[in-house]
Amino acid sequence: MNQDDYSFGRERPAVDEDQRSEFRLAGRATIVIELEAPDPEEQGLDSGVRMICQTDDLSVNGLRIRTPKPLIVGAWLPIEITLAENGGPYPLASEVIWCEQRKERDWLVGMKILVTEEGAYIDWVDAVSRAMTED
């Protein structure tokens, strides 16, 4: 799937126009986005910049979040996702696909989860799968 056909989290089009390839969960999850990495020379100090926000919806491959400030489209950002009932945090890599301002200090952002070789991605897929099968 390339960026052109990635429509995760946008306003839902008519059913015959929906290009989503997977089911989305409407539940809330807490997302910590690393906007600036900690300084490696300042060991033990939390010198990085992080933003905490909530999801509007999510899937194995992406999420839609609300943020108090815009994110740069195309940016690759480390994130940690914590699901209320299926644990976490899951440290993952993400890409900002789109960013739209709703009102002052309220941005809606679509993020794509990037597949990595790390175990956290497999754990994330498992957690979302469990959440989708729970009643």
N, CA and C atoms as a LAMMPS dump frame, in Angstrom:
ITEM: TIMESTEP
0
ITEM: NUMBER OF ATOMS
405
ITEM: BOX BOUNDS ff ff ff
-5.0000000000000000e+02 5.0000000000000000e+02
-5.0000000000000000e+02 5.0000000000000000e+02
-5.0000000000000000e+02 5.0000000000000000e+02
ITEM: ATOMS id mol type element x y z
1 1 1 N 0.85 -1.167 0
2 1 2 C 0 0 0
3 1 3 C 0.896 1.229 0
4 2 1 N 0.656 2.153 -0.889
5 2 2 C 1.468 3.361 -0.912
6 2 3 C 0.721 4.516 -0.272
7 3 1 N 1.379 5.632 -0.141
8 3 2 C 0.796 6.787 0.543
9 3 3 C -0.464 7.284 -0.155
10 4 1 N -0.542 7.158 -1.47
11 4 2 C -1.688 7.669 -2.211
12 4 3 C -2.982 6.942 -1.888
13 5 1 N -2.903 5.63 -1.569
14 5 2 C -4.132 4.917 -1.275
15 5 3 C -4.331 4.697 0.22
16 6 1 N -3.535 5.323 1.044
17 6 2 C -3.643 5.189 2.493
18 6 3 C -4.603 6.235 3.024
19 7 1 N -5.813 5.818 3.367
20 7 2 C -6.846 6.766 3.774
21 7 3 C -7.202 6.637 5.244
22 8 1 N -6.359 6 6.026
23 8 2 C -6.695 5.746 7.418
24 8 3 C -7.128 6.997 8.159
25 9 1 N -8.239 6.892 8.863
26 9 2 C -8.662 7.918 9.789
27 9 3 C -9.305 9.137 9.186
28 10 1 N -9.375 9.273 7.903
29 10 2 C -10.034 10.433 7.322
30 10 3 C -11.533 10.301 7.497
31 11 1 N -12.238 11.39 7.27
32 11 2 C -13.686 11.343 7.351
33 11 3 C -14.153 10.19 6.476
34 12 1 N -15.041 9.401 6.991
35 12 2 C -15.459 8.191 6.302
36 12 3 C -16.232 8.517 5.028
37 13 1 N -15.731 8.062 3.857
38 13 2 C -16.435 8.289 2.602
39 13 3 C -17.634 7.355 2.489
40 14 1 N -18.403 7.524 1.444
41 14 2 C -19.517 6.623 1.184
42 14 3 C -18.98 5.203 1.099
43 15 1 N -19.811 4.21 1.434
44 15 2 C -19.369 2.827 1.519
45 15 3 C -18.676 2.367 0.246
46 16 1 N -19.201 2.718 -0.922
47 16 2 C -18.592 2.255 -2.157
48 16 3 C -17.275 2.965 -2.462
49 17 1 N -16.942 4.04 -1.748
50 17 2 C -15.689 4.755 -1.955
51 17 3 C -14.637 4.395 -0.905
52 18 1 N -15.023 3.668 0.128
53 18 2 C -14.105 3.354 1.217
54 18 3 C -12.985 2.461 0.717
55 19 1 N -11.733 2.919 0.886
56 19 2 C -10.579 2.177 0.41
57 19 3 C -9.804 1.531 1.558
58 20 1 N -10.358 1.551 2.74
59 20 2 C -9.672 0.962 3.882
60 20 3 C -9.556 -0.533 3.698
61 21 1 N -8.416 -1.065 4.042
62 21 2 C -8.18 -2.488 3.855
63 21 3 C -8.363 -3.278 5.145
64 22 1 N -8.687 -2.617 6.238
65 22 2 C -8.816 -3.315 7.505
66 22 3 C -9.839 -2.636 8.395
67 23 1 N -10.326 -3.406 9.366
68 23 2 C -11.289 -2.916 10.324
69 23 3 C -10.6 -1.985 11.318
70 24 1 N -11.283 -0.911 11.726
71 24 2 C -10.743 0.038 12.7
72 24 3 C -11.457 -0.128 14.04
73 25 1 N -10.709 -0.011 15.126
74 25 2 C -11.276 0.011 16.467
75 25 3 C -11.548 1.458 16.849
76 26 1 N -12.713 1.717 17.372
77 26 2 C -13.069 3.079 17.74
78 26 3 C -12.653 3.422 19.169
79 27 1 N -12.091 2.489 19.906
80 27 2 C -11.726 2.715 21.289
81 27 3 C -10.561 3.673 21.477
82 28 1 N -10.348 4.046 22.704
83 28 2 C -9.273 4.972 23.05
84 28 3 C -8.001 4.217 23.43
85 29 1 N -6.909 4.803 23.041
86 29 2 C -5.587 4.339 23.456
87 29 3 C -4.751 5.582 23.712
88 30 1 N -3.784 5.462 24.594
89 30 2 C -2.88 6.571 24.879
90 30 3 C -1.642 6.431 24.004
91 31 1 N -1.275 7.527 23.359
92 31 2 C -0.127 7.554 22.466
93 31 3 C 0.893 8.547 23.016
94 32 1 N 2.142 8.12 23.115
95 32 2 C 3.241 9.014 23.455
96 32 3 C 4.095 9.13 22.197
97 33 1 N 4.215 10.351 21.686
98 33 2 C 4.974 10.6 20.464
99 33 3 C 6.294 11.253 20.837
100 34 1 N 7.392 10.693 20.37
101 34 2 C 8.702 11.289 20.617
102 34 3 C 8.989 12.291 19.504
103 35 1 N 8.877 13.563 19.833
104 35 2 C 9.097 14.629 18.856
105 35 3 C 10.572 14.989 18.719
106 36 1 N 11.311 14.824 19.803
107 36 2 C 12.744 15.11 19.803
108 36 3 C 13.419 14.097 20.715
109 37 1 N 14.428 13.407 20.196
110 37 2 C 15.124 12.38 20.962
111 37 3 C 15.929 13.005 22.101
112 38 1 N 16.085 12.252 23.203
113 38 2 C 16.92 12.745 24.303
114 38 3 C 18.369 12.905 23.854
115 39 1 N 19.062 13.823 24.469
116 39 2 C 20.479 14.048 24.181
117 39 3 C 21.275 12.881 24.762
118 40 1 N 22.005 12.134 23.914
119 40 2 C 22.758 10.969 24.422
120 40 3 C 23.852 11.338 25.411
121 41 1 N 24.297 12.584 25.416
122 41 2 C 25.344 13.007 26.348
123 41 3 C 24.784 13.329 27.725
124 42 1 N 23.479 13.467 27.839
125 42 2 C 22.852 13.765 29.123
126 42 3 C 22.211 12.498 29.669
127 43 1 N 23.039 11.511 29.995
128 43 2 C 22.544 10.231 30.481
129 43 3 C 21.75 10.419 31.768
130 44 1 N 20.628 9.705 31.834
131 44 2 C 19.813 9.757 33.039
132 44 3 C 18.845 10.924 33.094
133 45 1 N 18.987 11.881 32.187
134 45 2 C 18.081 13.017 32.18
135 45 3 C 17.091 12.877 31.027
136 46 1 N 15.864 13.25 31.259
137 46 2 C 14.844 13.172 30.22
138 46 3 C 14.854 14.482 29.434
139 47 1 N 15.785 14.571 28.477
140 47 2 C 15.942 15.826 27.739
141 47 3 C 15.168 15.837 26.426
142 48 1 N 14.511 14.733 26.074
143 48 2 C 13.745 14.682 24.834
144 48 3 C 12.421 15.422 24.962
145 49 1 N 11.75 15.566 23.83
146 49 2 C 10.438 16.214 23.81
147 49 3 C 9.408 15.177 23.396
148 50 1 N 8.393 15.001 24.244
149 50 2 C 7.332 14.031 23.989
150 50 3 C 5.973 14.713 24.075
151 51 1 N 5.025 14.175 23.339
152 51 2 C 3.653 14.667 23.393
153 51 3 C 2.751 13.467 23.67
154 52 1 N 1.825 13.622 24.604
155 52 2 C 0.884 12.563 24.943
156 52 3 C -0.482 12.948 24.372
157 53 1 N -1.116 12.004 23.689
158 53 2 C -2.434 12.269 23.114
159 53 3 C -3.253 10.986 23.109
160 54 1 N -4.481 11.073 22.611
161 54 2 C -5.411 9.949 22.561
162 54 3 C -5.786 9.637 21.119
163 55 1 N -6.147 8.379 20.885
164 55 2 C -6.594 7.993 19.553
165 55 3 C -8.075 8.284 19.388
166 56 1 N -8.481 8.525 18.153
167 56 2 C -9.901 8.531 17.785
168 56 3 C -10.283 7.138 17.314
169 57 1 N -9.411 6.528 16.518
170 57 2 C -9.569 5.132 16.129
171 57 3 C -8.201 4.577 15.759
172 58 1 N -8.123 3.244 15.688
173 58 2 C -6.836 2.613 15.4
174 58 3 C -7.047 1.267 14.75
175 59 1 N -5.98 0.78 14.132
176 59 2 C -5.953 -0.551 13.538
177 59 3 C -4.527 -1.069 13.665
178 60 1 N -4.284 -2.233 13.126
179 60 2 C -2.934 -2.795 13.153
180 60 3 C -1.964 -1.873 12.429
181 61 1 N -2.407 -1.26 11.333
182 61 2 C -1.501 -0.501 10.475
183 61 3 C -1.572 1.006 10.604
184 62 1 N -2.439 1.538 11.444
185 62 2 C -2.51 2.983 11.544
186 62 3 C -3.4 3.456 12.671
187 63 1 N -3.389 4.761 12.875
188 63 2 C -4.219 5.362 13.898
189 63 3 C -4.533 6.803 13.534
190 64 1 N -5.637 7.27 14.087
191 64 2 C -6.021 8.668 13.946
192 64 3 C -6.021 9.248 15.346
193 65 1 N -5.281 10.35 15.525
194 65 2 C -5.135 10.943 16.848
195 65 3 C -5.507 12.423 16.811
196 66 1 N -5.745 12.977 17.979
197 66 2 C -5.93 14.425 18.152
198 66 3 C -4.726 14.949 18.909
199 67 1 N -4.173 16.06 18.404
200 67 2 C -3.003 16.665 19.029
201 67 3 C -3.242 18.157 19.227
202 68 1 N -2.544 18.77 20.197
203 68 2 C -2.687 20.211 20.419
204 68 3 C -1.87 21.059 19.452
205 69 1 N -1.022 20.401 18.649
206 69 2 C -0.233 21.135 17.658
207 69 3 C -0.016 20.24 16.446
208 70 1 N 0.315 20.837 15.31
209 70 2 C 0.451 20.036 14.091
210 70 3 C 1.723 19.182 14.094
211 71 1 N 1.656 18.096 13.335
212 71 2 C 2.827 17.268 13.092
213 71 3 C 3.175 17.382 11.611
214 72 1 N 4.431 17.216 11.287
215 72 2 C 4.903 17.378 9.912
216 72 3 C 4.578 16.13 9.092
217 73 1 N 3.829 16.317 8.009
218 73 2 C 3.49 15.207 7.121
219 73 3 C 4.782 14.628 6.546
220 74 1 N 4.878 13.316 6.601
221 74 2 C 6.072 12.621 6.129
222 74 3 C 7.081 12.309 7.224
223 75 1 N 6.912 12.915 8.406
224 75 2 C 7.844 12.675 9.509
225 75 3 C 7.712 11.237 10.015
226 76 1 N 8.844 10.603 10.275
227 76 2 C 8.883 9.292 10.912
228 76 3 C 9.147 9.534 12.384
229 77 1 N 8.226 9.083 13.23
230 77 2 C 8.322 9.359 14.658
231 77 3 C 8.173 8.082 15.482
232 78 1 N 9.021 7.906 16.495
233 78 2 C 8.818 6.804 17.436
234 78 3 C 7.585 7.106 18.293
235 79 1 N 6.771 6.081 18.51
236 79 2 C 5.593 6.238 19.367
237 79 3 C 5.51 5.054 20.323
238 80 1 N 4.749 5.255 21.393
239 80 2 C 4.401 4.167 22.306
240 80 3 C 2.887 4.194 22.446
241 81 1 N 2.259 3.044 22.234
242 81 2 C 0.806 2.945 22.336
243 81 3 C 0.466 2.067 23.523
244 82 1 N -0.462 2.549 24.365
245 82 2 C -0.961 1.76 25.481
246 82 3 C -2.46 1.589 25.306
247 83 1 N -2.891 0.336 25.2
248 83 2 C -4.311 0.012 25.094
249 83 3 C -4.857 -0.23 26.49
250 84 1 N -6.039 0.269 26.75
251 84 2 C -6.622 0.16 28.085
252 84 3 C -6.733 -1.295 28.538
253 85 1 N -7.197 -2.188 27.667
254 85 2 C -7.454 -3.556 28.096
255 85 3 C -6.433 -4.571 27.597
256 86 1 N -5.6 -4.197 26.657
257 86 2 C -4.652 -5.16 26.102
258 86 3 C -3.202 -4.739 26.287
259 87 1 N -2.959 -3.942 27.315
260 87 2 C -1.593 -3.676 27.723
261 87 3 C -0.808 -2.674 26.923
262 88 1 N 0.473 -2.841 27.049
263 88 2 C 1.41 -1.926 26.445
264 88 3 C 2.325 -1.411 27.535
265 89 1 N 3.126 -0.452 27.258
266 89 2 C 3.192 0.254 25.979
267 89 3 C 3.88 -0.574 24.902
268 90 1 N 3.462 -0.339 23.673
269 90 2 C 4.047 -0.966 22.507
270 90 3 C 4.899 0.087 21.8
271 91 1 N 6.228 -0.022 21.867
272 91 2 C 7.085 0.953 21.184
273 91 3 C 7.133 0.631 19.684
274 92 1 N 6.656 1.567 18.887
275 92 2 C 6.527 1.354 17.447
276 92 3 C 7.101 2.53 16.674
277 93 1 N 7.298 2.326 15.391
278 93 2 C 7.704 3.402 14.489
279 93 3 C 6.472 3.817 13.687
280 94 1 N 6.357 5.116 13.41
281 94 2 C 5.187 5.607 12.678
282 94 3 C 5.595 6.668 11.666
283 95 1 N 4.689 6.908 10.727
284 95 2 C 4.861 7.981 9.754
285 95 3 C 3.598 8.832 9.756
286 96 1 N 3.774 10.145 9.78
287 96 2 C 2.636 11.062 9.708
288 96 3 C 2.191 11.105 8.245
289 97 1 N 0.944 10.705 7.997
290 97 2 C 0.41 10.635 6.64
291 97 3 C -0.345 11.902 6.277
292 98 1 N -1.096 12.436 7.222
293 98 2 C -1.838 13.68 6.991
294 98 3 C -2.075 14.372 8.318
295 99 1 N -2.345 15.667 8.239
296 99 2 C -2.569 16.491 9.433
297 99 3 C -3.517 17.616 9.058
298 100 1 N -4.643 17.719 9.781
299 100 2 C -5.642 18.741 9.486
300 100 3 C -6.041 19.474 10.759
301 101 1 N -6.089 20.787 10.677
302 101 2 C -6.513 21.577 11.834
303 101 3 C -8.032 21.571 11.907
304 102 1 N -8.58 21.297 13.093
305 102 2 C -10.023 21.313 13.329
306 102 3 C -10.451 22.649 13.931
307 103 1 N -9.722 23.088 14.931
308 103 2 C -9.929 24.391 15.565
309 103 3 C -8.638 24.749 16.275
310 104 1 N -8.625 25.881 16.939
311 104 2 C -7.395 26.305 17.607
312 104 3 C -6.944 25.242 18.605
313 105 1 N -5.672 24.873 18.515
314 105 2 C -5.055 23.858 19.379
315 105 3 C -5.752 22.5 19.303
316 106 1 N -6.28 22.157 18.133
317 106 2 C -6.919 20.858 17.928
318 106 3 C -6.647 20.389 16.498
319 107 1 N -5.745 19.435 16.379
320 107 2 C -5.353 18.893 15.078
321 107 3 C -5.729 17.428 15.023
322 108 1 N -6.199 16.993 13.886
323 108 2 C -6.491 15.595 13.634
324 108 3 C -5.362 15.075 12.746
325 109 1 N -4.745 13.956 13.159
326 109 2 C -3.547 13.451 12.481
327 109 3 C -3.725 11.968 12.161
328 110 1 N -3.42 11.597 10.926
329 110 2 C -3.405 10.192 10.521
330 110 3 C -1.972 9.694 10.504
331 111 1 N -1.734 8.591 11.194
332 111 2 C -0.389 8.029 11.287
333 111 3 C -0.404 6.576 10.835
334 112 1 N 0.608 6.204 10.101
335 112 2 C 0.779 4.837 9.624
336 112 3 C 1.792 4.15 10.534
337 113 1 N 1.469 2.939 10.99
338 113 2 C 2.409 2.15 11.779
339 113 3 C 3.371 1.486 10.8
340 114 1 N 4.653 1.677 11.014
341 114 2 C 5.663 1.102 10.13
342 114 3 C 6.065 -0.282 10.628
343 115 1 N 6.132 -1.223 9.719
344 115 2 C 6.51 -2.588 10.068
345 115 3 C 8.003 -2.616 10.354
346 116 1 N 8.354 -3.164 11.506
347 116 2 C 9.758 -3.294 11.892
348 116 3 C 10.062 -4.752 12.189
349 117 1 N 11.303 -5.058 12.334
350 117 2 C 11.735 -6.422 12.647
351 117 3 C 11.646 -6.701 14.145
352 118 1 N 11.324 -5.691 14.926
353 118 2 C 11.335 -5.838 16.376
354 118 3 C 10.095 -6.576 16.878
355 119 1 N 10.236 -7.21 18.022
356 119 2 C 9.147 -7.966 18.618
357 119 3 C 7.96 -7.118 19.019
358 120 1 N 8.165 -5.837 19.281
359 120 2 C 7.074 -4.969 19.711
360 120 3 C 5.988 -4.883 18.64
361 121 1 N 6.359 -4.889 17.371
362 121 2 C 5.361 -4.834 16.298
363 121 3 C 4.49 -6.091 16.304
364 122 1 N 5.114 -7.248 16.479
365 122 2 C 4.36 -8.508 16.539
366 122 3 C 3.442 -8.51 17.754
367 123 1 N 3.921 -8.024 18.897
368 123 2 C 3.088 -7.909 20.096
369 123 3 C 1.911 -6.966 19.853
370 124 1 N 2.152 -5.862 19.117
371 124 2 C 1.102 -4.905 18.786
372 124 3 C 0.016 -5.572 17.92
373 125 1 N 0.429 -6.281 16.9
374 125 2 C -0.525 -6.973 16.021
375 125 3 C -1.36 -7.948 16.847
376 126 1 N -0.723 -8.67 17.741
377 126 2 C -1.434 -9.621 18.592
378 126 3 C -2.435 -8.896 19.501
379 127 1 N -2.045 -7.793 20.091
380 127 2 C -2.928 -7.047 20.996
381 127 3 C -4.155 -6.512 20.251
382 128 1 N -3.951 -5.957 19.052
383 128 2 C -5.078 -5.437 18.274
384 128 3 C -5.984 -6.59 17.842
385 129 1 N -5.407 -7.71 17.461
386 129 2 C -6.208 -8.884 17.09
387 129 3 C -7.072 -9.351 18.24
388 130 1 N -6.494 -9.391 19.448
389 130 2 C -7.27 -9.768 20.635
390 130 3 C -8.385 -8.779 20.904
391 131 1 N -8.097 -7.492 20.752
392 131 2 C -9.108 -6.468 21.005
393 131 3 C -10.272 -6.585 20.021
394 132 1 N -9.987 -6.967 18.791
395 132 2 C -11.038 -7.095 17.783
396 132 3 C -11.92 -8.303 18.002
397 133 1 N -11.407 -9.318 18.683
398 133 2 C -12.196 -10.531 18.894
399 133 3 C -12.93 -10.539 20.227
400 134 1 N -12.654 -9.569 21.098
401 134 2 C -13.324 -9.505 22.392
402 134 3 C -14.712 -8.935 22.235
403 135 1 N -15.632 -9.436 23.022
404 135 2 C -17.018 -8.929 22.996
405 135 3 C -17.19 -7.761 23.904
